[in-house]
Amino acid sequence: MYKREIELSGHIIDSLTLPKTMDIIMDKGGDFDILEFDIGKRKSDTSKAKIMVSAESPDILNSILDELNFIGVSISEIEEVNLVPSPKDQVAPEGFYSTSHHVTHIYYKEEWILVDEIEMDCLIVIDEENKTARCKPIADIKKGDLIVVGREGVKITPPQRSRGKQGVFEFMNSEVSSEKPMMSIINDVATEIKNVKAKGGKIALVGGPAIVHTGSAGIVAQLVKDGIIDVIFAGNALATHDIECDQFGTSLGVNVKTGEVVAHGHTHHMRAINRINRSGSIREAVEDGTLKSGIMYECIKNDVPFVLAGSIRDDGPLPDVITDTVESQKLMRKYAQEVDMVIMISTMLHSIATGNLLPSRVKSICVDINPSTVTKLADRGSAQVVGIVTDVGAFLPVLYDALQEE
């Protein structure tokens, strides 16, 4: 039998880290013996465990250790990270360590070093001169970059579930259901938004066109104006229909106030794009008086940055849309590291993309009428996202009212 000693520490019972560890070992054909187990007795106490993991082959043992690493389990014997230079641009050495989105440290030259700009599915690159480590997506790897290979000397710390009061953003509290107490959850979200802003934190909104379709664009515009939203991630559709609403009072040709279908309204979004093209950009359309209201208008007037990432389906697109997806990723990645909270509203693709870029420390909620949007976020690893299954047209007005309460 091949063996390796592992260690668990923290709220390993409340966070289910201990039972998950046992499940992983047994599911993958391994065995274990508990060597030490110290259980915390008070709510503030942590627990510790040492476990000997065994398997019939080194491949099975390595497979077990790889999966355990991603739930925060560490190997007892501390060894320095193994570094191998990249053979060429955008190519990593075989066996490179692929990151999670949890807080990560590496053991390098007898020190634990925090990995900066942590993000899932990236690589860890070492700067020997400055003795620092940071995440890099594979597209940004340069020939000669020193890259961490294997799992030795890597320690990750997932968010842990404490024994205290369970708030709406408590880790692992993101079960998807349309039967949650909605008012209570929205009030908790509003309270957390106020707390983030009171501490000088930043909030990102990831939005889809349903915000406009449901007549809620004015609420989001007001949130931008009030300084609640600090950056917006969206696609061509949100901006286009927001501008269509300003220009024609419609969204997809439907009057947003009366719900009536307007004759030839299906052409309005293209006419809106054409008017912005005539001005040159969204900013220029605001400056020359073409665009007078809406989400994009308030972003320009209040210097709130936005990233409009394009897709193959886009009409137009608007001149501000970034059609190079790699460039979109780079800009979204920059803002993702700066925010403290993200609100994802009615956009499956942009929500999943943003979830992949976020560190797990960022409080996140996903509001969608479709439960599968939230489920897919969790399946992709963004387990810290709180799911709210409801119509955005019902959610945003209630959230706004809750934010106005003292």
Backbone torsions as a table, in degrees:
resi	resn	phi	psi	omega
1	MET	NA	139.0	175.9
2	TYR	-96.4	135.1	-171.2
3	LYS	-130.1	154.0	174.7
4	ARG	-154.3	135.9	179.4
5	GLU	-89.1	134.9	180.0
6	ILE	-122.4	161.1	179.8
7	GLU	-129.5	142.9	174.3
8	LEU	-126.4	140.2	176.9
9	SER	-149.1	155.6	-179.1
10	GLY	112.3	-154.3	177.2
11	HIS	-85.9	64.8	-169.1
12	ILE	-73.3	-16.8	177.1
13	ILE	-88.4	-49.7	-179.1
14	ASP	-64.4	-35.0	179.5
15	SER	-84.5	0.3	179.0
16	LEU	65.0	17.9	179.7
17	THR	-65.3	-39.9	-178.9
18	LEU	-65.0	-52.8	178.2
19	PRO	-63.6	-33.3	176.7
20	LYS	-63.5	-40.1	178.9
21	THR	-59.4	-47.5	179.9
22	MET	-63.3	-41.6	179.0
23	ASP	-61.0	-45.4	-178.8
24	ILE	-60.8	-46.0	-178.5
25	ILE	-60.0	-48.5	-176.8
26	MET	-72.1	-39.6	-179.3
27	ASP	-62.6	-29.4	-178.1
28	LYS	-95.3	10.5	173.9
29	GLY	86.7	18.2	178.8
30	GLY	-100.5	-176.6	177.5
31	ASP	-138.2	165.9	-179.3
32	PHE	-149.9	154.7	171.4
33	ASP	-130.8	129.8	177.9
34	ILE	-82.4	117.8	-177.7
35	LEU	-88.5	-41.9	178.8
36	GLU	-142.4	147.5	177.3
37	PHE	-152.0	110.4	-179.9
38	ASP	-114.8	108.8	-175.3
39	ILE	-94.4	128.2	175.1
40	GLY	-66.8	137.0	-175.4
41	LYS	-96.9	-27.6	179.9
42	ARG	-104.7	163.6	-176.8
43	LYS	-59.0	-32.7	-178.2
44	SER	-84.5	-11.2	-177.5
45	ASP	-76.9	147.4	172.5
46	THR	-101.7	166.9	178.2
47	SER	-117.2	157.4	179.2
48	LYS	-136.5	146.8	177.6
49	ALA	-147.3	143.7	170.6
50	LYS	-119.1	129.5	-175.4
51	ILE	-131.1	135.6	173.8
52	MET	-93.5	118.4	179.8
53	VAL	-98.8	135.0	179.1
54	SER	-132.5	152.1	179.5
55	ALA	-152.9	161.7	-174.7
56	GLU	-78.1	-17.7	-179.8
57	SER	-142.2	155.7	177.8
58	PRO	-63.5	-30.9	179.6
59	ASP	-65.9	-43.2	178.3
60	ILE	-65.0	-43.3	179.5
61	LEU	-61.7	-44.5	178.9
62	ASN	-63.9	-37.9	178.0
63	SER	-63.1	-41.2	177.4
64	ILE	-63.5	-47.3	-177.9
65	LEU	-64.4	-36.4	178.0
66	ASP	-60.4	-46.0	-177.8
67	GLU	-71.7	-35.9	178.5
68	LEU	-64.9	-33.7	-179.8
69	ASN	-58.0	-35.8	-174.6
70	PHE	-78.7	-8.1	173.0
71	ILE	-106.9	11.5	172.4
72	GLY	96.0	9.4	177.9
73	VAL	-81.7	136.6	-178.5
74	SER	-115.9	155.2	176.9
75	ILE	-83.2	136.4	-172.6
76	SER	-62.3	-48.9	-178.1
77	GLU	-75.6	117.5	-177.0
78	ILE	-84.0	121.5	174.5
79	GLU	-123.5	151.7	179.3
80	GLU	-68.6	153.6	177.8
81	VAL	-62.7	150.0	176.1
82	ASN	-94.3	123.1	-177.2
83	LEU	-111.8	132.0	178.0
84	VAL	-132.5	131.9	179.9
85	PRO	-70.9	147.2	176.2
86	SER	-67.8	133.7	-178.5
87	PRO	-74.0	-24.0	179.1
88	LYS	-164.6	169.7	179.1
89	ASP	-57.7	138.8	176.4
90	GLN	61.7	24.0	177.2
91	VAL	-132.3	127.3	178.4
92	ALA	-101.8	154.7	175.0
93	PRO	-63.4	152.1	176.7
94	GLU	-60.1	142.6	178.2
95	GLY	80.2	14.6	-179.2
96	PHE	-60.0	150.6	177.6
97	TYR	-78.7	124.8	179.0
98	SER	-99.5	123.1	-169.7
99	THR	-75.8	157.5	165.1
100	SER	-97.7	-177.4	177.9
101	HIS	-99.5	12.7	178.7
102	HIS	-88.8	160.8	176.3
103	VAL	-53.5	128.8	-173.9
104	THR	-130.6	136.7	173.4
105	HIS	-122.3	152.0	172.6
106	ILE	-123.7	147.5	179.2
107	TYR	-94.8	109.4	-172.6
108	TYR	-138.7	122.9	-178.5
109	LYS	51.5	50.1	174.0
110	GLU	63.3	27.9	175.8
111	GLU	-139.5	145.5	171.2
112	TRP	-87.0	119.2	-176.3
113	ILE	-112.2	130.9	177.8
114	LEU	-70.9	134.9	176.3
115	VAL	-85.4	118.5	-178.4
116	ASP	-78.2	156.5	175.0
117	GLU	54.9	45.0	-175.5
118	ILE	-63.4	142.1	-177.1
119	GLU	-162.1	146.6	-179.1
120	MET	-71.5	153.5	173.7
121	ASP	62.1	37.7	175.8
122	CYS	-123.4	-174.3	179.8
123	LEU	-115.8	158.1	176.2
124	ILE	-103.8	123.4	-178.3
125	VAL	-115.7	134.6	-177.5
126	ILE	-100.9	134.2	169.6
127	ASP	-100.6	100.5	-175.1
128	GLU	-62.7	-38.5	-176.2
129	GLU	-63.9	-44.9	-177.9
130	ASN	-96.1	-2.0	179.5
131	LYS	54.6	50.5	179.2
132	THR	-126.9	163.5	178.2
133	ALA	-136.0	144.3	177.6
134	ARG	-149.0	159.0	176.2
135	CYS	-78.4	143.5	172.2
136	LYS	-138.4	132.5	171.0
137	PRO	-68.8	155.6	-174.7
138	ILE	-61.6	-27.6	179.7
139	ALA	-67.2	-21.3	-178.2
140	ASP	-97.8	-0.2	-179.1
141	ILE	-68.5	135.5	177.3
142	LYS	-112.8	151.8	177.9
143	LYS	-56.1	130.2	179.2
144	GLY	95.1	-11.5	176.1
145	ASP	-57.8	133.9	177.9
146	LEU	-84.4	114.6	-170.7
147	ILE	-114.6	138.6	178.0
148	VAL	-71.4	128.2	179.6
149	VAL	-119.3	136.5	-179.3
150	GLY	81.0	-173.4	-176.2
151	ARG	-106.4	-8.6	-176.5
152	GLU	-62.9	138.0	176.2
153	GLY	74.0	15.5	179.1
154	VAL	-115.2	129.4	179.5
155	LYS	-130.1	126.7	177.4
156	ILE	-115.5	151.1	-177.9
157	THR	-128.0	96.3	177.8
158	PRO	-70.0	159.2	171.7
159	PRO	-60.2	143.8	-177.1
160	GLN	-116.8	147.6	179.5
161	ARG	-88.0	116.7	-178.8
162	SER	-82.9	172.8	179.2
163	ARG	-89.0	1.4	-178.7
164	GLY	-79.2	-166.1	-179.8
165	LYS	-60.6	134.5	-177.0
166	GLN	-89.7	106.7	178.8
167	GLY	-85.9	173.9	-176.7
168	VAL	-63.8	-26.5	-179.1
169	PHE	-99.2	11.3	179.7
170	GLU	-62.0	136.6	-179.5
171	PHE	-53.8	138.3	179.4
172	MET	69.7	20.8	179.0
173	ASN	-108.3	35.2	-171.4
174	SER	-110.8	33.7	177.3
175	GLU	-57.8	138.9	-177.1
176	VAL	-90.1	121.2	179.3
177	SER	-160.1	145.0	174.9
178	SER	-90.6	0.9	-176.0
179	GLU	-107.6	15.7	175.6
180	LYS	-70.4	155.1	176.8
181	PRO	-69.0	93.7	-167.9
182	MET	-60.3	-46.4	-177.3
183	MET	-61.8	-41.4	179.4
184	SER	-63.2	-43.4	-179.9
185	ILE	-64.9	-44.9	-179.5
186	ILE	-63.2	-39.2	176.7
187	ASN	-63.8	-39.0	176.6
188	ASP	-64.7	-41.1	178.0
189	VAL	-62.2	-44.4	179.1
190	ALA	-61.3	-41.4	177.8
191	THR	-61.9	-42.0	180.0
192	GLU	-67.7	-37.6	175.9
193	ILE	-59.9	-44.9	178.6
194	LYS	-62.3	-40.7	179.2
195	ASN	-63.7	-43.0	179.5
196	VAL	-61.9	-46.7	-178.5
197	LYS	-67.8	-35.6	179.6
198	ALA	-64.1	-27.8	179.2
199	LYS	-91.0	6.1	-179.1
200	GLY	79.4	17.3	-179.0
201	GLY	-78.5	171.9	-178.4
202	LYS	-117.3	146.0	-179.1
203	ILE	-125.8	132.2	176.4
204	ALA	-105.5	146.0	172.8
205	LEU	-115.1	128.5	174.6
206	VAL	-109.0	112.7	-169.2
207	GLY	-125.6	147.4	174.8
208	GLY	-111.1	171.3	-175.2
209	PRO	-66.0	-16.4	178.3
210	ALA	-61.4	-23.2	175.0
211	ILE	-57.5	-41.0	-179.8
212	VAL	-80.1	-43.4	-177.8
213	HIS	-56.3	-35.2	-176.6
214	THR	-88.1	3.8	179.5
215	GLY	79.2	19.6	-176.3
216	SER	-100.8	5.1	-177.9
217	ALA	-60.6	-35.8	-179.7
218	GLY	-63.3	-34.3	178.5
219	ILE	-68.3	-45.8	178.4
220	VAL	-63.3	-40.1	177.2
221	ALA	-59.4	-40.4	179.3
222	GLN	-68.3	-36.9	176.6
223	LEU	-62.3	-37.4	175.5
224	VAL	-66.1	-47.1	-179.1
225	LYS	-61.4	-36.5	-178.5
226	ASP	-78.4	-4.1	179.3
227	GLY	82.8	13.7	178.7
228	ILE	-77.8	-42.3	-179.2
229	ILE	-96.6	128.3	-176.0
230	ASP	-105.7	-17.9	177.7
231	VAL	-160.0	147.9	-179.9
232	ILE	-123.9	131.0	171.1
233	PHE	-109.0	129.4	-179.9
234	ALA	-159.9	-173.9	175.3
235	GLY	-117.1	-170.8	179.0
236	ASN	-60.1	-35.0	-171.6
237	ALA	-65.7	-46.8	-179.3
238	LEU	-58.4	-49.0	-178.0
239	ALA	-65.6	-41.8	-178.1
240	THR	-62.9	-48.0	-177.7
241	HIS	-74.1	-28.0	172.9
242	ASP	-63.6	-43.2	178.6
243	ILE	-70.9	-38.9	175.0
244	GLU	-57.2	-41.8	-179.6
245	CYS	-62.6	-41.3	177.8
246	ASP	-65.7	-41.9	-173.6
247	GLN	-78.1	-37.6	-171.6
248	PHE	-126.2	-6.9	-177.3
249	GLY	74.7	14.7	-178.0
250	THR	-123.6	165.9	169.9
251	SER	-140.5	120.1	-170.8
252	LEU	55.8	31.9	176.7
253	GLY	80.8	5.5	179.9
254	VAL	-106.8	130.1	178.3
255	ASN	-62.7	120.5	-172.7
256	VAL	-72.5	-16.0	179.1
257	LYS	-92.3	-38.9	-175.6
258	THR	-103.4	-19.5	-177.0
259	GLY	79.6	5.3	-178.9
260	GLU	-83.5	143.0	175.9
261	VAL	-77.1	127.3	-177.5
262	VAL	-92.3	137.4	178.7
263	ALA	-57.3	129.9	-178.7
264	HIS	61.2	18.0	-179.6
265	GLY	-65.5	-22.0	179.9
266	HIS	-63.9	-13.8	179.3
267	THR	-93.7	-7.7	-172.5
268	HIS	-61.7	-40.1	-177.1
269	HIS	-65.6	-34.1	177.3
270	MET	-71.1	-35.9	177.7
271	ARG	-67.7	-35.0	176.9
272	ALA	-65.0	-44.7	177.4
273	ILE	-59.9	-42.8	-179.1
274	ASN	-60.5	-38.9	179.9
275	ARG	-68.0	-37.5	177.1
276	ILE	-68.5	-39.3	176.5
277	ASN	-60.5	-37.8	179.3
278	ARG	-63.8	-39.3	178.3
279	SER	-72.8	-33.6	178.8
280	GLY	117.6	-34.0	178.4
281	SER	-168.8	171.9	177.7
282	ILE	-63.0	-43.4	178.7
283	ARG	-60.0	-45.4	-179.2
284	GLU	-66.8	-30.7	177.4
285	ALA	-68.3	-34.7	175.0
286	VAL	-68.4	-44.5	-176.2
287	GLU	-67.3	-33.6	-179.2
288	ASP	-92.2	4.4	174.9
289	GLY	87.4	2.1	178.4
290	THR	-67.0	-45.8	-179.1
291	LEU	-101.7	124.1	-171.2
292	LYS	-120.2	-8.5	-178.2
293	SER	-162.2	172.2	174.9
294	GLY	109.0	-179.1	-177.4
295	ILE	-63.7	-49.9	-177.0
296	MET	-66.5	-36.0	176.8
297	TYR	-59.6	-47.3	-178.1
298	GLU	-68.3	-32.8	175.8
299	CYS	-60.7	-44.9	179.8
300	ILE	-66.7	-47.3	-176.4
301	LYS	-65.6	-27.7	-175.5
302	ASN	-112.1	14.9	177.4
303	ASP	53.4	40.7	175.6
304	VAL	-94.8	118.7	-177.6
305	PRO	-69.7	153.1	175.4
306	PHE	-140.9	149.5	176.0
307	VAL	-121.0	112.6	177.4
308	LEU	-102.4	103.9	-176.5
309	ALA	-94.2	125.1	-174.7
310	GLY	-81.3	167.0	174.7
311	SER	-142.3	171.1	-177.3
312	ILE	-67.1	-17.6	-175.4
313	ARG	-87.3	-7.5	-168.3
314	ASP	-67.6	135.8	166.4
315	ASP	-81.7	141.1	-179.6
316	GLY	97.0	-94.4	-14.3
317	PRO	-80.1	-176.9	173.6
318	LEU	-59.9	150.9	-177.5
319	PRO	-62.9	-20.8	-179.6
320	ASP	-85.0	-8.4	-178.9
321	VAL	-73.4	132.2	178.2
322	ILE	-89.0	110.2	-175.1
323	THR	-86.1	-13.7	175.1
324	ASP	-86.6	110.1	-174.3
325	THR	-65.3	-31.7	178.3
326	VAL	-65.9	-40.7	177.7
327	GLU	-66.4	-38.8	176.0
328	SER	-59.2	-46.1	179.1
329	GLN	-57.8	-45.1	-177.7
330	LYS	-60.1	-43.8	-178.6
331	LEU	-70.9	-41.9	176.6
332	MET	-63.4	-39.0	179.7
333	ARG	-60.8	-40.1	179.7
334	LYS	-61.0	-49.9	-177.9
335	TYR	-71.5	-31.1	-179.2
336	ALA	-61.3	-32.1	179.5
337	GLN	-76.9	-14.7	-174.7
338	GLU	-98.1	-15.1	-172.6
339	VAL	-93.6	158.9	179.5
340	ASP	-109.9	-14.5	-178.7
341	MET	-154.5	146.0	178.6
342	VAL	-132.9	133.2	175.3
343	ILE	-113.2	114.8	-178.0
344	MET	-103.3	123.0	-173.1
345	ILE	-128.5	112.7	169.2
346	SER	52.5	51.0	172.8
347	THR	-155.3	99.5	-175.2
348	MET	-60.8	-52.1	-173.2
349	LEU	-65.8	-45.3	-179.4
350	HIS	-71.2	-30.9	177.4
351	SER	-66.9	-46.4	179.6
352	ILE	-64.3	-42.0	178.7
353	ALA	-61.0	-44.3	-179.8
354	THR	-67.9	-41.5	177.3
355	GLY	-56.3	-36.7	179.3
356	ASN	-68.2	-22.0	-177.0
357	LEU	-93.9	-15.8	-170.7
358	LEU	-85.9	139.3	166.5
359	PRO	-66.3	150.9	-176.2
360	SER	-69.6	-12.1	178.1
361	ARG	-72.9	-18.2	-176.2
362	VAL	-78.1	121.2	177.5
363	LYS	-66.8	131.4	-173.7
364	SER	-138.5	140.2	171.2
365	ILE	-128.1	148.9	177.7
366	CYS	-126.7	118.5	-178.7
367	VAL	-108.6	119.2	-178.8
368	ASP	-156.6	144.9	177.0
369	ILE	-72.5	-18.4	-177.9
370	ASN	-101.2	111.8	-178.7
371	PRO	-59.1	-27.1	-176.5
372	SER	-66.5	-23.2	177.0
373	THR	-62.2	-46.7	-180.0
374	VAL	-70.0	-38.4	179.3
375	THR	-61.0	-42.3	-179.7
376	LYS	-66.9	-33.9	175.2
377	LEU	-60.3	-46.8	179.8
378	ALA	-64.6	-40.7	179.7
379	ASP	-62.5	-30.8	180.0
380	ARG	-83.5	0.6	175.6
381	GLY	110.5	-8.2	-177.9
382	SER	-87.1	62.7	-174.1
383	ALA	-71.1	-14.4	-178.7
384	GLN	-80.2	-5.8	-177.7
385	VAL	-76.5	127.9	176.0
386	VAL	-85.5	125.5	-177.5
387	GLY	-97.0	131.3	175.6
388	ILE	-123.1	110.8	-177.0
389	VAL	-92.6	101.7	179.9
390	THR	-164.9	171.4	177.3
391	ASP	-78.9	132.7	-178.8
392	VAL	-60.2	-32.2	179.7
393	GLY	-65.6	-23.7	176.1
394	ALA	-90.4	-33.6	-175.3
395	PHE	-70.7	-49.7	-171.4
396	LEU	-64.0	-44.1	178.3
397	PRO	-61.1	-39.4	-179.8
398	VAL	-68.3	-40.8	177.4
399	LEU	-62.1	-43.6	-179.4
400	TYR	-62.0	-43.4	178.3
401	ASP	-62.2	-40.3	179.5
402	ALA	-64.6	-33.8	179.0
403	LEU	-70.9	-23.0	-179.0
404	GLN	-82.2	-16.0	-179.8
405	GLU	-74.1	143.5	179.0
406	GLU	-76.5	NA	NA
